[in-house]
Every structure is written in structure tokens, then in C-alpha cells.
Amino acid sequence: MTPLRKQAFGPRDLFVVIAMNILWGLNLIVVKVSVDAISPLTAAFLRQAIVLLVCASALRIVPGKMRELTALGVLSGGAFYIATNLSLSVATNVGALAIAGQLGVPFSLLLTIMVFHERIHAPRIIGISLSLLGVMILVFDPAAAGEGLGLALTALAALIWAICSLIQRLLIGVRVLTIYAWIGLWGTVILGAVAWWREPTAMAALPDLPLHTVVLVSFSAIGSTVLGQGSMAWLLQRHSIGVVTPLTLAAPVISVFTASWYFNTPVTAIMLVGGAMAMLGVAIVTVRTAQAASS
């Protein structure tokens, strides 16, 4: 097969990068508002149902890949959103959760080391240590003192995300829309069952949701999931992973400061120090991993 010919990074690519980071950066705030307006599990169910609706035409059996697609659907479509939405339902400092959510990158690398026996050198070891230490510092921030459960659930969601990233490595060649169609299907089934069990009143009230609430959930489903992930896939088809991956680091920064403004929560000195350490660690791991993948 002829290798993909990479293209020059032009204005259109820059526009896609900016749009992708904005969509992902604003998504955490939108999900928090949706969770508070509906309820965590029901909001997650509605989001996955919309993803399924948008991607349904791409749903098909992929020979030799169904075990991986099923595992990814159960974890990414179900377990990840249970942990994420529950974390947002018990938290008030969304910025702290945005920082903790970046643990997915070092977790992914640690799992790669354990599963694929990948060898890493000092820079990525330092990056992992910085990211873990930066998130640990948040525990000592008075502004995040009551967010222990939310931070723990966010860390769990990051671990699930890391496991899903390994599974996605086994799905190279499968259309992005097909992958998300299966994620939407399994997410709808799992979250629908769990939400009917734990939140029957909220599920019964779905037909009466205000339009603006449905629009918020649709933003997460279409904007963050379909368009955001689709933009990432489009960029990776045009440019090397070493060019694209570091460009996603703006999203959590947007989340932290937008959440502080919207929810009127403080960005304290401790949060800035911990966040800077975590983001520096994530940047080191991301850039070095991308360089290794491109070499």
C-alpha cells in the first residue's frame, strides 16, 4: 500500500485545529450544565442516543473487529460516561476536574508499557511524574478541598479512556463513523438500562425537556464527539501524529479558564501551579510519544 503523502499545514488545517480545541474545551462546561439540568446518567444516555442517531448509517459488522468494537463500545460508550457525568454531578470546581482529566495521557502510556512492553526513556518518565504530581497538588487546594470524590471519578474516567485508547490501536482501518456508531449503540443500551434503574423519573421526563437543554446535549454529542473526533481523524490523514497530537493541548486550558468564568469559581495559585505541572507533564509525554510514533 502506498504510504500516505503528508501535506503542508495551511490555513484550513489551522481553522480545524482551533475549532477542535474550542469544541473540546467548551464541552466540559456544557456537560456540567446538562448534568445539573437533567441528571448524570440520563444526560449521558441522551448524549449517546444522539451519537447513535447521527452515526447510525455507518453501523455495520466489521469482520475480525467485533470483539474490539464491543469492548470499546461498552467502555467508551458506557463506563466512561458513567464515571465522567457522576464526577461532574458531585463537583463544583470544574476547572480542577479538567486538569485531573489529563491523567488519561500518562495512564495510556503506563498501560502501553505494561501491555506492549514499550520501553521509555527519561523525558517521558519525567512527564508522567510531573502530570501525576500536578494532579496530586490539587488535593491540597482549599478551592478543591471538597472535590475528592469528583477528582477520583475523573481519574477513573481517565483510566477508562486510556484503556480505550489501547483498544483503538487495534481498530486502525475501521471508519471513524463506524466506530462511533458502535460506541453510540452500546452506550445507548448500557446507559439506558442504568438510567432507568437509577433515575426513572428523569428518564420519564425526557420528552418534556426544554429545547435549550436538548441543544446543550446535542452540542456534546455532535460537536465534541462526532465533529471533534472527526476533525482529529481528518488531521491525522493529512499530517503526522507528531504534528497533530501536541496541537490538542489547548483544549484543557480553555476548559479551566472558561469554567472559572462561567461558574464563578476561583483559579487559585495552587491550581495554577498544579495545572501547569500537570500540563507540562502531559505535553512532554504527548510530544515525545508522537515523535516516537513518527520515527
Secondary structure, DSSP 8 states (H G I E B T S, - for coil): ----------HHHHHHHHHHHHHHHHHHHHHHHHHHHS-HHHHHHHHHHHHHHHHGGG----TT-HHHHHHHIIIIIIIHHHHHHHHHHH-S-HHHHHHHGGGHHHHHHHHHHHHH-----HHHHHHHHHHHHHHHHHTT-GGGTT-HHHHHHHHHHHHHHHHHHHHHGGGTTS-HHHHHHHHHHHHHHHHHHHHHHH-HHHHHTGGG--HHHHHHHHIIIIIIIIIIHHHHHHHHHHS-HHHHGGGGGHHHHHHHHHHHHHHT----HHHHHHHHHHHHHHHHHHHHHHHHHH-
